[in-house]
Amino acid sequence: MHKVFRPHLLGIDDGPLAVRSGGDATIVGVAMEGPDLVEAVAVTRFPTDGADVTAFLADWVAGLRVRPALQGIVLGGITIAGLAIVDLPELARVLALPVLAISRRDPRDHRLAVALAAAGLSDRLEIVRRTPPALPVAGGGFVACAGASAEHAAALADVARGKSDLPEPLRVAHLIAGAVVHGESHGRP
């Protein structure tokens, strides 16, 4: 495996959801080279708990001007916009890029199944089952990856870290998404 010193990664995170159900969630993408150079920011919206978020993200990312430079996608878990479930292997296949889901807990955690059942979205459990096994990463948390080996995924996440245990593209996307929704960012991703 060759070492990637300054990968071009797109971090994608959603903004805080409104207390009421329904409506659209803010989705922010931040493209960075390494942990310290922001190259682009993109913002879109997706229906809260909407269906087929994988196709939506694939189309959105494919249309971004930075797409040709990207070497990977970093998500804050496999859920986005509430209970929309990202199919990591499918997104990696369509974009021909490694897709990493980094979270504090294993993304296939049983609590997700409970939440999907309570929302009447148990059919999405099949997508959860397709999620590659998550591995612990340095600094805490887990990473599930599709489209690359576990070693390559860990290397990408590691060299993209800066201020926190999260890769900077994901951390910055989280901050911007919070600011778009609330007028300023706060809290930890």
trRosetta pair geometry for C-beta under 8 A, 3 or more apart (Angstrom, degrees):
i j d omega theta_ij theta_ji phi_ij phi_ji
1 149 7.1 -107 -89 51 134 137
1 151 5.9 -157 -20 111 167 123
1 152 5.8 -149 -147 -77 134 89
1 155 7.2 169 141 -7 135 157
3 155 6.5 -132 -135 -168 67 138
3 159 7.9 125 177 -57 89 146
4 7 4.5 42 148 -66 130 100
4 71 6.6 167 -147 145 148 155
4 152 7.9 66 -1 -159 120 83
4 155 6.2 116 36 129 93 113
4 156 6.1 14 64 -93 138 71
4 159 6.2 -166 96 48 79 153
5 34 7.4 -16 132 -94 65 108
5 159 6.3 -150 -154 -160 28 147
6 33 5.2 31 159 167 106 87
6 34 3.7 -41 -140 -58 85 105
6 37 7.8 27 -170 28 120 123
6 159 7.2 -122 -82 151 30 123
7 33 7.5 -165 98 -147 28 51
7 34 7.0 121 40 -75 49 45
7 71 4.6 -117 -160 73 95 134
7 72 6.1 4 165 23 136 114
7 156 5.3 -1 1 -138 170 85
7 159 6.3 109 3 87 101 119
7 160 6.1 -57 57 -65 108 107
8 31 6.6 10 -178 -175 87 98
8 32 7.4 -174 -144 91 50 37
8 33 5.3 -21 -94 -97 75 73
8 39 7.2 -7 -142 9 99 155
8 66 7.4 -152 172 173 122 108
8 69 4.6 -86 152 141 167 93
8 70 5.4 -126 115 -113 103 34
8 71 5.0 108 53 3 75 94
8 72 7.9 145 86 29 54 69
9 31 7.3 179 92 -144 36 55
9 32 6.1 -14 60 59 80 82
9 70 7.0 77 -121 -150 24 82
9 71 6.5 -57 -71 64 63 82
9 72 4.9 -23 -114 74 89 91
9 73 7.1 155 -164 -100 77 18
9 74 5.4 32 171 -10 125 113
9 156 6.7 125 -81 178 130 108
9 160 5.4 -7 17 -110 149 150
9 167 6.3 -47 103 160 159 142
9 169 4.7 -147 102 3 101 153
10 29 5.3 -4 -176 -171 106 108
10 30 7.1 155 -155 75 56 37
10 31 4.9 -25 -97 -92 78 76
10 61 6.5 144 96 -131 165 111
10 64 7.5 117 -112 70 146 164
10 66 7.1 145 -81 100 111 125
10 70 5.4 -22 -19 -122 108 128
10 72 7.5 -164 28 100 70 47
10 73 5.2 -23 67 -114 98 69
10 74 7.0 176 85 24 45 73
10 169 6.2 -173 -172 173 13 145
11 29 6.9 157 80 -154 47 53
11 30 4.9 -12 57 57 99 92
11 31 8.0 -175 19 -78 67 28
11 32 7.1 13 -2 8 107 110
11 74 4.7 -27 -104 72 70 105
11 75 7.9 157 -157 -82 55 28
11 167 6.4 -171 -86 100 118 104
11 168 7.4 -130 -33 106 148 43
11 169 2.9 168 -20 129 109 83
11 170 3.7 -148 -146 -65 122 44
11 171 7.2 -53 -170 20 166 44
11 172 6.4 114 63 54 144 83
11 173 4.1 -156 113 -9 102 128
11 174 7.9 -66 149 -18 126 77
12 27 6.6 3 -170 -178 97 98
12 28 7.2 171 -145 87 52 46
12 29 4.9 -16 -96 -99 82 80
12 57 7.0 68 -178 -141 169 121
12 61 7.9 -68 -66 -77 139 113
12 73 6.5 -2 -1 -171 116 99
12 74 7.2 162 19 80 69 52
12 75 5.4 -23 67 -101 98 74
12 76 7.7 -134 91 2 58 81
12 80 7.3 -14 132 -111 107 147
12 170 7.6 -28 38 -110 35 74
12 173 6.0 -133 -119 -176 13 164
13 27 7.6 177 94 -150 28 59
13 28 6.0 -15 63 59 73 91
13 75 7.5 145 -80 -153 60 54
13 76 4.8 44 -108 -2 99 129
13 80 7.7 -154 -149 -124 33 102
13 170 6.1 101 -46 -161 116 69
13 173 4.2 137 19 116 100 108
13 174 4.4 -26 97 -76 169 66
13 177 5.2 -126 100 -3 95 148
13 189 6.7 -66 -130 -141 157 123
14 17 7.5 17 137 -57 124 86
14 25 4.8 0 -162 155 124 126
14 26 6.5 132 -164 80 66 56
14 27 5.4 -35 -100 -97 74 66
14 28 7.6 149 -108 15 23 75
14 46 7.7 -82 -109 46 117 112
14 76 7.9 -125 19 52 72 121
14 80 4.9 144 -33 -164 123 79
14 81 5.3 -172 -111 -60 152 54
14 177 6.0 142 151 -167 20 152
15 25 6.4 178 52 -176 78 77
15 26 3.7 20 13 63 128 111
15 27 7.7 -117 -2 -64 81 26
15 28 6.9 80 -49 -14 89 108
15 177 3.7 -153 -74 168 73 91
15 178 6.0 165 -137 -75 82 33
15 180 5.6 -103 -82 69 146 103
15 181 3.8 153 167 -34 135 128
15 182 7.9 -177 -172 -11 114 82
16 177 7.7 142 -7 132 58 96
16 178 6.2 58 -15 -116 101 73
16 181 5.1 -175 47 106 85 158
16 182 6.6 35 35 -39 130 112
17 25 5.7 -41 -97 -104 88 104
17 48 5.9 98 -140 -120 122 124
17 81 7.5 110 -88 -156 114 44
17 82 5.8 78 -90 -70 156 88
18 23 5.7 22 31 59 134 153
18 48 7.8 -92 39 -63 89 152
20 23 7.0 81 92 -5 98 126
21 48 6.6 -162 -166 109 59 138
21 49 7.4 -3 -162 3 99 135
22 47 8.0 -39 -159 -164 52 90
22 48 6.1 141 -176 54 7 122
23 47 7.6 166 110 -143 25 61
23 48 5.6 38 71 -4 66 123
24 45 4.0 36 159 171 135 117
24 46 6.3 143 -157 69 87 21
24 47 5.6 -59 -102 -93 69 41
24 48 6.6 -163 -120 -25 15 78
24 81 7.8 -46 -168 -140 53 120
25 45 6.7 157 74 -156 39 69
25 46 5.6 -25 57 65 91 78
25 47 7.5 39 9 133 83 11
25 48 5.1 112 -37 -83 98 73
25 80 7.4 176 100 155 148 72
25 81 3.7 -174 39 -123 143 81
25 82 6.5 -161 -50 -14 140 85
26 43 6.6 -23 -167 -163 96 101
26 44 8.0 146 -159 82 51 36
26 45 6.0 -38 -100 -101 46 77
26 177 5.5 161 107 -152 109 84
26 180 5.1 -174 178 102 160 131
26 181 5.5 -152 22 -63 140 96
27 43 7.2 146 80 -159 54 51
27 44 4.9 -22 65 69 105 83
27 45 6.6 165 13 -102 88 21
27 46 5.4 43 -27 0 130 108
27 57 8.0 -128 179 -98 154 89
27 60 7.7 22 104 156 138 172
27 80 6.7 50 -110 170 111 124
27 81 6.7 -40 -66 -58 106 105
27 177 7.3 -19 -141 -112 19 121
28 41 6.9 -19 -168 -168 99 92
28 42 7.2 153 -158 82 50 52
28 43 5.4 -16 -104 -103 73 75
28 173 4.7 171 102 -162 100 81
28 174 7.9 -170 65 -60 124 18
28 176 4.8 177 -175 94 160 110
28 177 4.1 -143 8 -68 125 88
28 180 6.7 167 -65 -1 124 141
29 40 7.9 1 111 109 94 94
29 41 7.1 156 85 -158 58 44
29 42 4.4 -3 56 57 106 100
29 43 7.7 -157 24 -70 71 33
29 44 7.8 24 -5 8 104 100
29 60 7.6 168 -27 135 143 117
29 61 7.2 166 -117 -97 159 81
29 64 6.9 -90 99 -89 151 152
29 173 6.3 -13 -128 -117 19 126
30 38 6.3 -55 -172 -135 104 100
30 40 7.5 173 -153 89 42 53
30 41 5.5 -8 -106 -107 73 76
30 169 5.0 -175 92 -158 95 72
30 170 7.9 -163 52 -64 111 17
30 172 4.6 -137 132 96 173 109
30 173 4.2 -146 5 -67 107 82
30 176 6.5 138 -63 13 120 140
31 38 7.5 102 80 -165 55 58
31 39 4.6 -61 107 68 100 104
31 40 4.3 20 41 49 117 92
31 41 7.7 -141 22 -66 74 35
31 42 7.8 49 -15 -4 100 101
31 64 7.4 158 -45 151 134 142
31 66 4.3 -33 -92 127 176 166
31 69 7.5 84 -178 82 135 114
31 70 6.8 -94 -129 -88 113 95
31 169 6.8 4 -126 -130 18 124
32 35 7.2 42 142 -123 137 18
32 36 7.7 130 -174 43 119 17
32 37 6.0 138 -164 78 77 55
32 38 5.4 -43 -99 -101 88 47
32 39 6.1 167 -106 5 27 88
32 160 7.2 115 89 -150 120 103
32 168 5.7 -84 95 99 171 107
32 169 4.4 -152 20 -78 114 92
32 172 6.9 109 -51 31 134 144
33 37 4.4 -20 58 74 92 120
33 39 5.8 80 -17 -43 91 121
34 37 5.9 57 53 20 95 98
34 159 6.9 -75 -131 148 72 93
34 160 6.7 -167 -164 -112 31 59
34 168 7.9 23 129 41 50 136
35 159 7.3 -143 -33 149 103 52
35 160 5.4 144 -76 -171 80 38
35 161 5.9 -21 -101 88 138 22
35 162 3.5 160 168 -61 122 99
35 167 7.4 -127 -103 -160 87 63
35 168 4.3 125 -150 -9 69 137
36 162 6.1 133 -66 -106 76 138
36 168 7.1 -2 -59 125 39 179
38 41 7.0 5 178 -49 120 94
38 172 6.6 -150 -95 165 116 165
39 66 5.9 117 115 -116 121 138
39 69 7.5 -93 141 92 165 149
40 64 7.1 139 117 180 148 115
40 65 6.9 -177 -115 67 160 97
40 66 4.7 -154 24 -37 146 137
41 176 6.3 -152 -149 -146 130 169
42 60 7.6 156 133 168 139 104
42 64 5.6 -90 -49 -113 158 117
43 176 7.8 -125 -82 140 106 119
43 180 6.4 157 -131 -107 139 158
44 60 5.6 -92 -9 -133 166 138
46 50 5.5 -127 162 33 89 141
46 53 6.2 65 180 -121 150 97
46 56 5.8 104 -116 141 121 156
46 80 7.2 42 67 124 147 105
46 81 4.5 -90 91 -72 110 158
46 84 6.6 -51 134 -4 131 170
47 50 3.4 106 73 -70 97 120
47 81 6.8 86 88 165 36 140
47 84 7.9 122 82 -65 70 131
48 81 5.5 -147 -113 172 41 87
48 82 4.5 74 -171 -15 79 137
48 84 7.9 -143 -169 -25 28 106
49 81 6.9 -134 -28 127 27 87
49 82 4.2 -55 -56 99 71 138
49 83 4.6 20 -119 49 85 91
49 84 6.1 174 -144 -47 20 74
49 119 6.6 -142 -137 177 139 144
49 121 6.9 -135 -168 -63 108 150
50 53 6.1 115 87 -68 95 90
50 56 7.6 43 109 -23 133 157
50 81 6.1 -14 22 118 96 141
50 84 5.1 4 59 -86 68 125
51 84 7.4 -152 -82 -122 15 91
52 55 4.8 -16 170 29 103 113
52 56 6.3 115 118 -21 78 94
53 56 5.2 -56 -148 40 41 118
53 57 6.0 39 156 -19 74 104
53 80 5.9 167 174 66 153 108
53 81 6.5 -180 -106 38 137 124
53 84 3.7 95 -39 163 141 123
53 85 7.0 152 38 58 121 30
53 86 5.8 -76 100 -82 114 69
54 57 6.1 -55 -147 37 27 106
54 58 6.3 29 154 -21 63 108
54 86 5.5 126 -84 -148 81 58
54 87 4.3 -17 -81 33 153 95
54 90 5.1 40 171 91 148 123
54 91 5.2 -124 -152 -62 92 92
54 94 7.8 128 157 12 96 142
54 127 7.8 -158 -35 -139 131 133
55 58 5.6 -53 -144 36 32 114
55 59 6.3 30 158 -16 65 106
55 94 7.9 161 -112 -86 55 173
56 59 6.1 -61 -153 37 26 107
56 60 6.2 23 154 -18 64 112
57 60 5.6 -56 -142 39 32 112
57 61 6.0 27 162 -15 69 108
57 80 7.8 81 -67 57 131 158
57 86 6.6 6 12 -121 154 111
57 91 6.1 -10 91 -122 122 124
58 61 6.2 -57 -142 40 24 104
58 62 6.1 25 159 -20 61 113
58 90 7.9 -78 -57 133 136 88
58 91 5.8 -150 -71 -129 95 70
58 94 4.3 -8 -139 109 139 144
58 95 5.9 -142 -132 -51 82 93
59 62 5.8 -58 -143 38 26 113
59 63 6.4 18 160 -14 62 112
60 63 6.1 -70 -156 39 26 106
60 64 7.1 38 149 -40 62 97
61 64 5.7 -40 -156 6 39 117
61 67 6.2 120 156 -104 69 105
61 70 7.6 -33 -179 6 110 171
61 73 6.7 -32 -122 -95 156 132
61 95 5.9 -12 99 -106 135 133
62 67 5.9 67 -145 -124 29 155
62 94 7.8 -77 -56 142 125 101
62 95 6.7 -141 -70 -108 86 83
63 67 7.3 123 53 -36 13 140
64 67 4.9 131 70 -44 82 90
66 69 5.4 -63 -172 45 72 110
66 70 6.2 87 132 -49 88 94
67 70 5.7 -46 -151 6 36 118
70 73 7.1 28 175 -62 134 72
70 95 8.0 -41 96 170 136 122
70 97 6.0 -12 120 -115 110 150
71 97 7.0 156 170 -144 20 103
71 98 7.5 6 148 33 63 103
71 156 7.3 -161 117 -123 106 121
72 97 5.6 171 -107 171 36 103
72 98 4.3 -23 -116 70 101 97
72 99 7.2 177 -164 -82 75 31
72 100 6.4 29 171 -4 121 105
72 148 7.4 -29 -105 -17 117 147
72 156 5.2 32 19 -164 169 153
73 91 7.0 -86 64 142 153 123
73 92 8.0 -145 37 -89 115 68
73 95 6.8 51 -23 90 132 163
73 97 5.8 93 -11 111 94 128
73 98 7.2 -169 30 97 67 54
73 99 4.6 -9 65 -116 109 75
73 100 7.0 179 90 27 56 67
74 100 4.9 -13 -113 68 68 106
74 102 6.2 -3 -169 4 97 116
74 156 7.8 -165 -72 132 110 115
74 157 7.2 129 -116 -101 125 81
74 160 7.2 -156 -46 103 156 160
74 167 5.0 -86 -151 63 170 141
74 169 5.6 119 46 79 126 114
74 170 4.7 -93 121 -53 118 110
75 78 7.1 82 110 -90 137 35
75 80 6.9 -83 -159 -60 118 120
75 86 6.1 -109 -145 49 173 164
75 99 6.9 20 -5 180 112 92
75 100 6.9 180 27 92 70 53
75 101 4.8 -23 73 -108 105 70
75 102 7.2 158 79 22 49 67
75 170 7.4 116 -166 -112 6 116
76 80 7.8 111 59 -91 85 88
76 101 7.6 5 106 -158 9 67
76 102 6.5 -44 -117 72 43 76
76 103 6.5 96 174 -88 56 77
76 166 7.8 0 -105 -141 93 137
76 170 5.6 140 -65 -167 87 117
76 173 7.9 -154 -27 86 115 118
76 174 6.6 87 -62 -76 150 113
76 189 6.0 -111 -121 170 141 113
77 80 7.7 165 81 -57 87 69
77 101 5.4 43 -156 -178 15 103
77 102 7.4 -69 -51 77 48 35
77 103 3.9 66 -84 -78 88 127
77 107 5.4 160 -153 -109 74 104
78 85 5.8 17 142 -155 99 75
78 86 5.1 -140 -161 51 63 87
78 88 6.6 -73 -113 -41 104 104
78 101 4.9 11 -62 -145 71 159
78 103 7.8 -64 -3 -30 69 140
78 107 4.4 98 -5 -176 111 132
78 112 7.9 29 69 -134 112 160
78 127 7.8 170 165 133 125 102
78 128 6.9 129 110 -113 150 70
78 131 5.5 -54 -87 -103 156 138
78 144 7.1 -12 -56 59 111 140
79 82 7.2 -91 173 114 111 27
79 83 6.0 -42 -144 -124 120 36
79 84 6.6 121 -160 65 65 51
79 85 6.0 -35 -97 -97 67 59
79 86 7.4 -158 -82 3 16 86
79 107 8.0 180 -10 -152 79 97
79 112 7.0 -163 -45 -129 127 117
80 84 5.3 -49 72 76 70 105
80 86 6.0 51 4 -39 113 111
81 84 4.5 19 68 16 103 127
83 115 6.3 -162 -101 132 122 110
83 116 6.1 153 -165 -96 130 71
83 119 5.6 166 17 56 168 167
83 121 5.6 135 131 57 136 161
83 124 7.1 142 155 60 98 165
85 116 7.9 6 -49 -95 130 128
85 124 4.7 138 11 179 138 120
85 127 4.4 132 116 95 129 138
85 128 6.1 -76 -153 -59 146 78
86 91 6.1 -6 179 -28 101 143
86 99 7.8 -138 147 163 126 138
86 101 7.1 169 75 -88 125 125
86 127 7.7 162 87 165 19 128
87 90 3.9 24 111 27 120 119
87 91 6.2 149 83 -19 66 86
87 127 4.9 -95 -83 -146 87 103
87 130 6.0 11 -146 85 89 136
88 91 5.9 -58 -142 38 28 108
88 92 6.2 27 161 -17 65 109
88 99 5.1 -170 -155 97 79 121
88 101 5.9 -91 -86 -21 129 119
88 130 7.4 -175 44 116 81 91
88 131 5.7 80 14 -125 122 69
88 132 6.3 -91 91 7 140 92
88 144 6.2 -133 -46 121 171 108
88 145 7.3 -164 174 -164 137 18
88 146 4.0 146 138 -2 96 128
88 147 8.0 -130 161 -5 84 96
89 92 5.8 -58 -146 39 29 111
89 93 6.2 31 155 -22 65 108
89 130 5.7 -99 20 159 123 111
89 132 7.1 120 -59 -39 96 95
89 146 4.3 -144 -85 -146 51 146
89 147 7.6 161 -131 -41 48 78
90 93 5.6 -53 -146 35 31 113
90 94 6.3 25 159 -15 66 107
90 130 7.8 39 -20 129 96 148
91 94 6.1 -56 -142 39 29 106
91 95 6.1 4 166 5 65 114
91 99 4.9 75 97 -73 112 166
91 146 7.2 108 61 73 83 131
92 95 6.5 -70 -138 52 22 93
92 96 7.7 69 167 -102 55 12
92 97 6.3 -121 -139 76 62 52
92 98 6.3 3 -129 -132 114 25
92 99 4.3 -125 -68 7 89 107
92 146 3.9 -152 -5 112 147 99
92 147 3.0 -149 -168 -43 128 121
92 148 7.8 -136 -147 -9 136 73
93 96 7.3 12 -176 -71 26 52
93 146 7.8 -52 -29 146 75 122
93 147 7.2 -150 -53 -84 45 103
95 99 7.3 101 51 -59 130 110
95 147 8.0 -25 73 -102 92 162
96 147 7.6 150 -166 -145 25 126
97 147 6.0 49 107 148 32 157
98 145 6.0 -7 -171 -169 102 110
98 146 7.3 164 -152 85 55 44
98 147 4.2 -169 -103 96 43 105
98 148 3.6 -7 -102 -13 124 125
98 152 6.6 -142 -88 117 156 115
98 153 6.1 -165 -178 -91 135 83
98 156 6.6 173 92 -15 147 165
99 145 6.9 160 81 -151 48 59
99 146 5.2 -6 55 58 98 91
99 147 5.6 81 8 18 75 129
100 143 5.5 -21 -164 -162 105 108
100 144 7.3 147 -158 76 52 45
100 145 4.9 -17 -102 -99 72 91
100 153 5.3 148 -96 -156 111 104
100 156 6.6 -166 -35 89 146 127
100 157 6.1 -172 180 -66 163 107
100 167 7.8 82 87 -2 142 145
101 107 5.3 23 122 -61 134 157
101 131 7.2 -48 38 -151 151 116
101 134 7.6 -78 85 -100 99 108
101 143 6.9 148 74 -154 49 53
101 144 4.6 -9 55 57 104 96
101 145 7.5 -166 20 -74 68 44
102 137 7.2 -32 -132 15 103 153
102 141 6.0 41 -178 148 86 136
102 142 7.2 172 -147 86 50 48
102 143 5.0 -16 -97 -99 77 83
102 157 6.3 137 -83 -125 135 131
102 166 6.2 142 117 -132 141 84
102 167 6.8 145 3 8 161 99
102 170 6.4 -101 54 -46 125 177
103 106 7.6 145 81 -104 116 2
103 107 5.4 120 24 -71 142 84
103 134 7.6 -54 47 -134 99 151
103 141 6.2 179 96 -160 29 101
103 142 5.8 -17 64 59 76 92
104 140 7.2 2 -135 143 72 104
104 141 5.2 -69 -107 -107 38 87
104 142 7.6 42 134 15 9 84
105 109 4.9 15 139 -58 121 144
105 111 7.9 13 124 34 158 123
105 142 6.7 -19 136 13 16 126
106 109 5.1 134 76 -61 81 80
106 134 4.6 178 -137 53 74 137
106 142 5.2 91 -92 -32 51 175
107 112 7.4 32 174 -35 53 157
107 128 7.7 -155 137 -145 86 83
107 131 5.6 -122 101 170 119 156
107 134 5.6 137 17 -58 87 135
107 142 6.8 -148 -16 98 78 127
107 144 5.2 -82 27 -1 131 138
108 112 7.2 -107 -159 41 26 136
108 128 5.8 128 -124 171 75 94
108 129 7.7 85 -133 -98 119 34
108 131 5.4 -173 -68 73 100 128
108 133 7.7 -55 6 -119 139 49
108 134 6.8 -168 9 -5 93 109
108 144 7.8 109 -24 -78 94 149
109 112 5.4 106 72 -6 78 98
110 113 5.4 -48 -161 31 52 115
110 114 6.6 53 145 -20 73 101
111 114 5.4 -50 -152 35 41 115
111 115 6.3 42 151 -20 69 103
112 115 5.7 -53 -147 37 34 111
112 116 6.3 34 154 -19 66 105
112 128 6.1 165 115 -121 132 144
113 116 5.8 -54 -146 37 30 111
113 117 6.3 31 155 -19 64 107
113 122 7.9 45 -163 -126 73 80
113 125 5.9 50 -120 -112 89 114
113 128 7.0 -161 -75 92 80 167
114 117 5.8 -56 -149 36 29 111
114 118 6.3 28 154 -19 64 108
115 118 5.8 -55 -146 37 30 111
115 119 6.3 17 158 -9 64 111
116 119 6.0 -66 -147 45 29 103
116 121 4.5 -97 -160 84 78 90
116 122 5.5 121 130 -90 102 43
116 124 5.4 -135 -142 63 134 108
116 125 6.0 163 99 -61 156 84
116 128 7.6 -121 -28 -27 156 141
117 120 7.8 38 -179 -70 30 24
117 121 7.8 -99 -59 55 18 58
117 122 5.1 44 -97 -78 65 103
121 124 4.9 3 154 7 98 120
122 125 5.6 -13 -175 -13 61 116
123 126 6.9 -28 173 8 54 107
124 127 5.2 -37 -171 28 69 115
124 128 6.7 73 134 -20 76 97
125 128 5.1 -50 -151 36 45 117
125 129 6.3 51 149 -25 70 100
126 129 5.6 -49 -149 32 34 115
126 130 6.8 33 151 -19 62 102
127 130 5.8 -56 -155 33 35 111
127 131 7.4 55 144 -41 61 88
128 131 5.7 -33 -167 -3 41 118
131 134 7.6 -3 142 -45 113 90
131 144 5.4 10 172 167 99 158
132 144 4.9 156 72 -172 82 92
132 145 6.1 -52 69 64 144 42
132 146 5.5 169 -15 -72 124 77
133 144 6.8 -166 105 -119 20 94
134 142 3.8 41 161 166 126 125
134 143 6.3 157 -153 75 81 22
134 144 4.2 -60 -87 -62 78 90
135 142 6.5 149 71 -154 27 77
135 143 6.0 -27 59 61 80 77
135 144 7.7 136 9 -86 66 47
135 150 5.5 69 -4 -154 154 126
135 154 7.3 -58 92 -69 131 113
136 140 7.8 -53 -163 -144 93 28
136 141 7.4 135 -149 87 60 36
136 142 5.9 -52 -95 -98 43 69
137 140 7.4 -8 75 80 74 20
137 141 5.6 -23 48 82 103 86
137 142 6.6 144 -1 -127 91 17
137 143 4.9 61 -47 -9 128 110
137 154 6.1 -177 -121 -126 96 89
137 157 6.0 -48 -148 107 150 149
137 158 7.8 -155 -170 -67 110 83
137 165 7.9 136 103 173 109 102
138 154 7.7 93 0 -167 95 105
138 158 6.4 50 41 -104 128 104
138 165 7.8 -154 109 -147 64 96
139 161 7.3 154 -16 -127 162 155
139 165 3.4 177 146 -131 132 109
140 165 5.7 -6 51 -172 90 166
141 165 6.3 147 4 131 126 128
141 166 7.7 61 -5 -82 171 74
143 153 5.7 175 137 142 131 119
143 154 6.7 162 59 -86 148 66
143 157 5.7 -108 -90 -44 155 160
145 148 5.6 -57 156 63 128 90
145 149 7.9 25 98 106 135 18
145 150 6.3 157 44 -104 125 51
145 152 7.8 -175 148 80 158 83
145 153 3.5 -102 -66 -96 164 155
148 152 4.1 -108 171 87 116 126
148 153 5.1 145 91 -55 115 83
148 156 7.4 58 103 -12 166 136
149 152 4.6 95 54 7 83 100
149 153 6.9 -146 93 -4 43 87
150 153 5.6 -54 -146 38 32 113
150 154 6.3 33 155 -19 65 106
151 154 5.8 -55 -148 36 29 110
151 155 6.4 29 153 -19 63 106
152 155 5.6 -54 -148 36 32 113
152 156 6.4 36 153 -21 66 103
153 156 5.8 -52 -149 34 31 112
153 157 6.4 26 155 -14 64 107
154 157 5.8 -56 -146 40 31 109
154 158 6.0 33 155 -24 66 111
155 158 5.7 -55 -142 36 29 113
155 159 6.3 14 166 -8 66 108
156 159 6.7 -65 -145 41 23 96
156 160 6.3 10 161 -10 61 119
156 167 7.6 -9 135 -97 77 144
157 160 6.1 -72 -148 43 25 106
157 161 6.9 42 154 -44 63 97
157 167 5.3 -105 -143 -55 62 113
158 161 6.1 -44 -162 2 32 114
160 167 3.7 20 106 -144 119 103
160 168 5.8 -133 165 25 79 82
160 169 6.3 -40 -179 4 131 97
161 164 7.1 -118 -156 81 90 47
161 165 6.7 -27 -134 -153 128 25
161 166 7.1 148 -116 90 84 23
161 167 5.9 -79 -71 -99 57 47
161 168 6.8 136 -141 -30 21 81
162 168 4.3 39 7 -69 118 122
162 171 7.6 -126 49 44 100 145
163 168 7.1 91 18 -100 85 95
163 171 6.9 -165 60 132 103 165
164 168 8.0 136 39 -87 85 60
164 171 5.4 143 39 -99 127 146
164 188 7.9 158 -133 -150 150 104
164 189 7.9 129 104 35 163 109
166 170 5.0 -106 166 83 116 117
166 171 4.6 139 89 -59 119 98
166 174 7.9 24 115 1 163 139
166 189 6.0 -15 -21 71 169 132
167 170 5.0 80 70 12 86 106
167 171 7.0 -166 91 -8 40 92
168 171 5.4 -57 -137 41 37 112
168 172 5.8 32 166 -17 73 107
169 172 6.1 -57 -142 40 26 106
169 173 6.3 29 156 -21 62 109
170 173 5.7 -53 -145 36 30 113
170 174 6.4 34 154 -22 63 104
170 189 6.8 150 140 146 92 163
171 174 5.7 -54 -154 32 30 114
171 175 6.6 29 150 -18 63 105
171 189 5.8 -143 -119 2 59 145
172 175 5.6 -50 -148 35 36 113
172 176 6.3 32 155 -15 67 106
173 176 5.9 -57 -145 40 30 107
173 177 6.1 32 156 -22 66 108
174 177 5.9 -55 -144 35 27 111
174 178 6.5 27 157 -17 62 107
174 185 7.6 97 122 -148 68 125
174 189 3.7 -44 -141 -96 173 120
175 178 5.9 -59 -154 36 28 110
175 179 6.4 25 152 -17 64 109
175 185 4.1 11 -160 -131 71 165
175 189 7.8 -71 -43 -57 65 110
176 179 5.6 -57 -148 38 34 111
176 180 6.3 38 154 -24 68 103
176 185 7.1 -29 -55 -70 20 127
177 180 5.8 -50 -148 31 31 113
177 181 6.6 20 157 -10 63 109
178 181 6.0 -65 -149 43 30 104
178 182 5.8 -23 173 27 70 114
178 184 7.4 -19 125 117 96 36
178 185 4.0 94 82 -124 120 71
178 186 6.3 -153 161 31 143 54
178 187 6.9 -174 -118 46 153 102
179 182 6.8 -73 -121 60 22 76
179 183 6.7 -51 -164 127 58 13
179 184 5.4 -4 -118 -136 80 20
179 185 4.5 -43 -51 -46 89 82
182 185 7.6 126 61 -90 113 29
182 186 7.2 -66 91 19 151 103
